[in-house]
Amino acid sequence: MQRLYKGIQKFQQLHHKKDEEFYSELSKGQSPDVLFFACSDSRVDPNLITQSKPGELFIVKNVGNIIPANGPRWNKSCTAAAIEFSLLVLKVPDIVICGHSDCGAMKALYYDEKDFSEMPNLKDWVNTAKNVKEAVEHEKNPDPSYKARKELTEKMHVMLQIENLMSYPLVKEAVEEEKLTLHGWYYDIGTGLVHAYDRHNNTFEPIQCDDDDLIGPVLKRDSCSDAQ
Ligand SMILES: [Zn+2]
């Protein structure tokens, strides 16, 4: 913990002091433009990988970036609360669901009963996404290697979470009225690449910037020149 205490001191003395005006403005309220779902994994830092500042992303982190489908069991979940607040109060125009490589929750989908013996809550939570495993098992001619199955699971999971998002009437309505865009991303920790799901071609393509434009299959209307 000592390292964290020193980090707080460093933040206050260096970063906060240097940007006092920015934080003073921020203290008056938030106006993020993206609801960002990511995994609790300690290696996944949405602000870092998008180089965004405090106030820009409304972030929900949970084990496995799982978005439970709307329904009686989960309709009081944190996910549903975040969706309501983001769409009705913050009025965000974009939702990102960001999966990642080497995801422990996706590995846990393949655990057997013995692996879960002391983790009944993890089992329950991960089972919320068990349809991902079923979808992977129904894939035609999959690469049989462990690595390929892991990546396929992680990417299919992102695709299915987009479907789950659409099960919330608020989301569906806002998408149909073109007030909201859903983005599925896959962050590769080892390479730093972020791939965006292209629903028309059913592929994940790396989001790249050249000097002038953002070349990404989903975020075409955004511009790299806006990046700070
Ligand atoms: Zn994860």
Boltz pocket constraint, residues with backbone or C-beta under 6 A from the ligand:
constraints:
  - pocket:
      binder: B
      contacts: [[A, 39], [A, 40], [A, 41], [A, 62], [A, 63], [A, 64], [A, 65], [A, 100], [A, 101], [A, 102], [A, 103], [A, 104], [A, 105], [A, 106]]
      max_distance: 6.0
